[in-house]
Amino acid sequence: MLTDNKRKYMPLTTEPIAAGNTSQTLPEFGRVIDVQKLFGVKRGILYRWIGDGKVKSVCIREPGNIQGVRLIHLASVRDYINSQMQ
């Protein structure tokens, strides 16, 4: 709203938002080292679970490159470990 070439601002109609507590939130994907730190699962065991289809993962690499990065779906690791408790 402009009047007399001076800018007038309207008051805020909502409260400003603040960041919530995300300390207990698990990221969607992580690297192998993250799985080791979060769940205490050794690298060889994790790759066996991936090979058996028990844990989801994806290898991301640029076209033409030999190496990439393997990302582990952390919720699938948690789900598999929880399934072993029953």
N, C-alpha and C positions, 0 to 999 in steps of 0.2 A: 504494500500500500504506500504510494508516494503522494505527499502533499507538500506544496511549496518547495519543491526540489530538495526536500529533506526526507530522509528515510525514517519511517517509523516502524518499529518491530512489534509484532503481536506477541503477547506473553505465551509461554509454553502451555500447551494444553495437556501434556502428559508428563509424567515423571521421567527424568533421564534414566536410562538403563545402566546397570552395572554388570560386570562379569560375575558369573556364578562360580561356585566351587567345583572345579573339574579334577580334583586330586584323585577321586575314585573312578574316573572315567577311563576306560581302556581305549586306546586308539584302534582304528579299524585294521590297519596293517602295521607290521613291524619286520625288522630283519631277524636273522637267525640269532644274533647276539641278544636281541630284545626278548626273544622267547626263552633263552637261557636265563636271563636275569629275572624275568617276570614269573616263570613257572618252574625253573630249575631243571629243565629238560636238556639233556646233552644233544649236541649237533647230530650225531649219528642216529640217535633214537628219533629225532625230529625228521630227518630225511627218510627214515624207514616208514614213519607214519604218513609222510607225503606220498611216498611210493605206493603204499597200501591204500591210498585214497581216504585215509582217516582224518587228514588235515588238509585244508585248502591252501594253495600257494600259487604264485605267478612269478615268472621270470620276465623282467622288463629290460629290453635292450634296444639300442638303435639299430636300424637296418644296416647290415654289413658288418656289425661288430660281433666279435666272438664272445666277449664278456658282457654281462649285464648285472642286474641286482635282483636277488630273489626276495620277494616280499611274502610274508606269511600272514594269512588271515587269522588274527589273534582270537577272534570269537570262536573259530572252529577248533583251535587248540583248547580253549577253555571248555567248550562243549564236549570234546572227546575225553578230556580228563574227568569231567563230571560224569560222563556215561560209565566210566570205569569204577565209580564209587558205588554203583548199584549192584 
